[in-house]
Amino acid sequence: QVQLVESGGGSVAPGESLRLSCAASRFILDERTVAWFRQVPGKEREGIACISMVVGHKTYDDSVKGRFAISRDYAANKVFLQMSDLRPEDTAVYYCAAVERETCTAYKSLDNWDVWGQGTRVTVSS
C-alpha cells in the first residue's frame, strides 16, 4: 500500500524553526507533485506550499511566503518543509499529499490529491 509519512512536528516558541519531512513508501515521488497542507480544529484543511518534482516549480500561500521553504530530495524519496519565524497562528496539524501530475496548478483543492499522510502536529506558543 502506497503511503506518505510525515515527521518533524513538535512544540516551539514563536520565532523558532522546525523542519517537517514527508517520506514516500512503496512509490516514487520523482514524477509527482507534492504539497503541504495544514488544519486546525473547526477549519478546512488549507494548502500552504507545493513543489513539482518533475519541473521543480514551487509555490506558496501568502501566509507562509518568505518564512517557509519546500524542497525535495530525490535520493531519499522525501519532501521537506523548512519553517522559520514560526508564529502562534502556524499551530496546526500538517499533512503532505502527492499526486501523479507535473504542476502545482490548483494545488489548494483537496480533491486534486490521491495520497495523504497521517499528519504531524506543530504547536507554537510562548
DRENZA-886493 format. One line per 3 residues: their letters; for each residue y, z, x of N, C-alpha, C, O. Coordinates in steps of 0.2 Angstrom, whole numbers, plus 5000, padded with zeros to 4 digits. Last residue first. Layout:
N
a	Y:Z:X:Y:Z:X:Y:Z:X:Y:Z:X ~ ...
end
This chain:
126
ssv	5153:5118:5021:5155:5122:5026:5152:5129:5025:5154:5134:5029 ~ 5141:5104:5019:5145:5109:5017:5147:5114:5023:5144:5114:5028 ~ 5131:5092:5015:5137:5093:5019:5141:5098:5016:5144:5097:5011
tvr	5115:5086:5015:5119:5091:5012:5125:5092:5017:5124:5094:5023 ~ 5103:5075:5011:5108:5076:5015:5113:5081:5012:5115:5079:5006 ~ 5086:5071:5009:5092:5075:5007:5096:5076:5012:5095:5078:5018
tgq	5078:5056:5007:5079:5061:5011:5085:5064:5009:5090:5061:5008 ~ 5065:5046:4998:5072:5049:4999:5072:5054:5004:5067:5058:5005 ~ 5055:5037:4997:5055:5043:4993:5061:5047:4993:5062:5052:4989
gwv	5059:5019:4997:5056:5026:5000:5057:5031:4995:5059:5031:4989 ~ 5054:5004:4988:5058:5010:4989:5055:5016:4993:5049:5017:4992 ~ 5054:4987:4985:5050:4993:4989:5056:4998:4990:5061:4997:4993
dwn	5062:4978:4979:5055:4979:4976:5051:4985:4980:5045:4986:4978 ~ 5078:4976:4971:5074:4978:4977:5067:4980:4974:5066:4982:4969 ~ 5086:4972:4961:5085:4967:4966:5080:4970:4972:5079:4966:4977
dls	5089:4982:4953:5084:4978:4951:5082:4973:4956:5077:4970:4956 ~ 5101:4988:4957:5094:4992:4959:5088:4987:4957:5083:4988:4960 ~ 5113:4980:4965:5109:4980:4959:5103:4983:4961:5099:4980:4965
kya	5119:4980:4978:5120:4986:4974:5116:4986:4968:5115:4991:4964 ~ 5118:4967:4983:5113:4972:4985:5114:4979:4981:5109:4983:4981 ~ 5123:4954:4981:5122:4959:4975:5117:4964:4977:5113:4966:4973
tct	5118:4948:4996:5121:4947:4990:5119:4951:4984:5112:4952:4983 ~ 5112:4950:5009:5114:4956:5005:5118:4955:4999:5120:4959:4996 ~ 5099:4938:5012:5105:4940:5012:5106:4947:5008:5102:4949:5004
ere	5085:4934:5011:5089:4934:5018:5096:4937:5018:5098:4938:5023 ~ 5071:4944:5006:5077:4940:5004:5081:4940:5011:5080:4944:5015 ~ 5061:4954:5000:5060:4948:5004:5065:4943:5002:5064:4939:4998
vaa	5068:4971:5002:5066:4965:4998:5065:4959:5002:5069:4958:5007 ~ 5069:4989:5002:5068:4982:5005:5066:4977:5000:5063:4978:4995 ~ 5078:5004:5004:5075:4999:5000:5074:4993:5003:5079:4991:5007
cyy	5081:5022:5006:5081:5015:5008:5077:5010:5004:5072:5013:5001 ~ 5091:5035:5000:5085:5031:4999:5086:5024:5003:5092:5022:5003 ~ 5097:5052:5000:5097:5045:5002:5091:5041:5002:5085:5044:5004
vat	5104:5063:4989:5098:5061:4992:5098:5053:4994:5101:5049:4990 ~ 5120:5070:4995:5116:5066:4990:5109:5066:4993:5107:5068:4999 ~ 5136:5072:5001:5130:5076:4999:5126:5072:4994:5129:5070:4988
dep	5148:5066:5003:5142:5062:5005:5136:5066:5004:5130:5063:5005 ~ 5157:5075:4999:5156:5070:4994:5150:5066:4997:5148:5062:4993 ~ 5159:5082:5012:5155:5086:5006:5153:5080:5001:5148:5081:4998
rld	5157:5070:5025:5161:5074:5020:5157:5077:5015:5151:5075:5014 ~ 5155:5066:5042:5152:5067:5035:5157:5072:5031:5160:5076:5034 ~ 5157:5058:5054:5163:5061:5050:5160:5063:5043:5164:5061:5038
smq	5143:5046:5052:5148:5050:5056:5154:5053:5051:5155:5051:5046 ~ 5127:5041:5052:5133:5043:5048:5137:5048:5052:5135:5053:5055 ~ 5117:5027:5054:5121:5032:5058:5127:5034:5053:5131:5030:5052
lfv	5103:5022:5048:5109:5023:5045:5113:5029:5049:5111:5035:5048 ~ 5091:5010:5053:5094:5016:5054:5101:5016:5050:5104:5011:5049 ~ 5074:5003:5051:5081:5003:5050:5085:5010:5050:5082:5014:5048
kna	5060:4998:5060:5064:5003:5057:5071:5000:5056:5074:4996:5059 ~ 5051:4993:5069:5050:4991:5062:5054:4996:5058:5051:4999:5053 ~ 5052:4993:5082:5050:4999:5079:5049:4998:5072:5046:5003:5068
ayd	5057:4981:5085:5050:4983:5088:5048:4989:5085:5041:4990:5084 ~ 5069:4980:5078:5063:4976:5076:5056:4978:5079:5051:4979:5075 ~ 5079:4990:5071:5075:4990:5077:5069:4986:5076:5064:4989:5072
rsi	5096:4990:5065:5089:4988:5064:5086:4988:5071:5089:4987:5076 ~ 5109:4999:5056:5106:4995:5062:5099:4994:5061:5096:4997:5057 ~ 5124:5004:5049:5117:5002:5048:5115:4998:5054:5119:4993:5056
afr	5136:5017:5050:5134:5011:5053:5126:5010:5052:5122:5014:5053 ~ 5150:5025:5043:5143:5024:5043:5141:5017:5046:5145:5013:5046 ~ 5164:5024:5044:5160:5030:5046:5153:5030:5046:5150:5033:5051
gkv	5168:5011:5040:5171:5015:5046:5168:5021:5048:5169:5024:5053 ~ 5163:5014:5023:5165:5009:5028:5169:5013:5034:5174:5017:5033 ~ 5160:5022:5013:5157:5024:5019:5160:5019:5025:5158:5020:5031
sdd	5167:5017:5002:5167:5024:5003:5164:5026:5010:5165:5032:5012 ~ 5165:5003:5001:5171:5006:5004:5171:5013:5005:5175:5016:5010 ~ 5149:4999:5007:5153:5001:5002:5159:5004:5005:5159:5007:5010
ytk	5145:4985:5019:5146:4992:5017:5150:4993:5011:5155:4990:5009 ~ 5134:4974:5027:5140:4975:5023:5140:4983:5020:5134:4986:5020 ~ 5129:4963:5040:5129:4969:5037:5135:4970:5032:5140:4966:5033
hgv	5117:4950:5045:5123:4952:5042:5123:4959:5039:5118:4961:5037 ~ 5106:4946:5052:5110:4952:5055:5116:4953:5051:5120:4958:5053 ~ 5097:4937:5047:5103:4934:5050:5108:4940:5053:5113:4938:5056
vms	5086:4945:5044:5085:4938:5046:5091:4936:5050:5091:4933:5055 ~ 5089:4957:5039:5085:4957:5045:5085:4950:5048:5083:4949:5054 ~ 5104:4962:5033:5099:4956:5033:5096:4956:5039:5099:4955:5045
ica	5108:4977:5027:5108:4973:5033:5103:4968:5031:5097:4969:5029 ~ 5120:4988:5018:5115:4983:5018:5114:4979:5024:5120:4978:5027 ~ 5125:5003:5010:5125:4999:5016:5119:4994:5015:5114:4996:5012
ige	5126:5009:4997:5131:5010:5002:5131:5006:5008:5136:5005:5011 ~ 5122:5009:4980:5121:5006:4986:5127:5007:4991:5133:5006:4989 ~ 5118:5023:4970:5123:5018:4972:5121:5016:4979:5119:5019:4984
rek	5110:5029:4955:5109:5028:4962:5114:5022:4964:5115:5017:4961 ~ 5121:5038:4944:5117:5032:4946:5116:5032:4953:5121:5033:4957 ~ 5121:5056:4942:5124:5050:4943:5119:5044:4945:5113:5046:4947
gpv	5114:5068:4940:5118:5066:4935:5121:5059:4936:5125:5057:4931 ~ 5113:5071:4957:5111:5073:4951:5116:5071:4945:5122:5072:4946 ~ 5116:5057:4968:5117:5064:4966:5115:5065:4959:5115:5061:4955
qrf	5110:5045:4979:5111:5048:4972:5112:5055:4972:5109:5059:4976 ~ 5111:5030:4989:5111:5037:4988:5112:5039:4981:5115:5035:4977 ~ 5104:5018:4999:5107:5020:4993:5107:5027:4993:5104:5031:4997
wav	5103:5004:5011:5103:5012:5010:5107:5013:5003:5112:5010:5002 ~ 5092:4990:5013:5098:4993:5011:5097:5001:5010:5092:5003:5009 ~ 5087:4975:5020:5086:4982:5019:5092:4985:5017:5098:4984:5020
tre	5078:4960:5018:5084:4963:5018:5083:4970:5017:5079:4972:5012 ~ 5065:4953:5029:5068:4956:5023:5075:4958:5024:5078:4959:5030 ~ 5058:4949:5040:5060:4944:5035:5063:4947:5029:5063:4943:5024
dli	5055:4961:5047:5059:4955:5050:5062:4950:5045:5067:4948:5046 ~ 5048:4971:5042:5054:4971:5040:5058:4965:5042:5063:4963:5040 ~ 5031:4970:5037:5036:4969:5042:5043:4968:5039:5043:4965:5034
frs	5020:4983:5031:5023:4977:5030:5028:4976:5036:5030:4982:5039 ~ 5014:4996:5033:5010:4990:5031:5014:4984:5029:5011:4980:5025 ~ 5029:5004:5032:5022:5005:5033:5019:4999:5030:5020:4998:5024
aac	5045:5006:5040:5041:5002:5035:5034:5003:5037:5032:5003:5043 ~ 5057:5019:5040:5051:5016:5043:5047:5012:5038:5046:5015:5033 ~ 5073:5024:5042:5069:5021:5037:5063:5017:5040:5064:5011:5043
slr	5083:5038:5047:5078:5032:5048:5074:5030:5042:5073:5034:5038 ~ 5099:5044:5049:5094:5043:5045:5089:5037:5047:5092:5032:5050 ~ 5108:5054:5059:5106:5048:5059:5099:5048:5054:5094:5051:5056
lse	5124:5063:5056:5117:5063:5056:5115:5055:5056:5119:5051:5055 ~ 5138:5073:5061:5135:5067:5061:5127:5068:5059:5124:5073:5061 ~ 5153:5082:5055:5147:5081:5059:5143:5075:5058:5145:5071:5053
gpa	5162:5084:5045:5164:5081:5052:5159:5080:5056:5159:5076:5061 ~ 5155:5098:5038:5160:5092:5037:5162:5090:5044:5164:5094:5049 ~ 5139:5103:5044:5146:5104:5042:5150:5098:5041:5148:5093:5044
vsg	5123:5099:5036:5128:5099:5042:5134:5101:5039:5135:5101:5033 ~ 5106:5098:5033:5112:5101:5031:5116:5101:5037:5115:5104:5043 ~ 5096:5082:5032:5097:5089:5034:5104:5092:5031:5107:5089:5027
ggs	5086:5068:5036:5091:5071:5032:5092:5079:5035:5088:5081:5039 ~ 5076:5061:5043:5083:5062:5047:5088:5066:5043:5093:5068:5045 ~ 5068:5048:5035:5068:5054:5038:5075:5055:5041:5079:5050:5041
evl	5059:5038:5023:5065:5040:5026:5064:5046:5029:5060:5050:5028 ~ 5047:5025:5022:5048:5032:5023:5054:5034:5027:5056:5032:5032 ~ 5040:5013:5012:5046:5015:5016:5046:5022:5016:5045:5026:5011
qvq	5025:5003:5010:5030:5009:5008:5035:5009:5014:5034:5007:5019 ~ 5011:4995:5003:5017:4995:5007:5021:5001:5005:5022:5003:4999 ~ 4994:5000:5004:5000:5000:5000:5006:5000:5004:5007:5004:5009
end
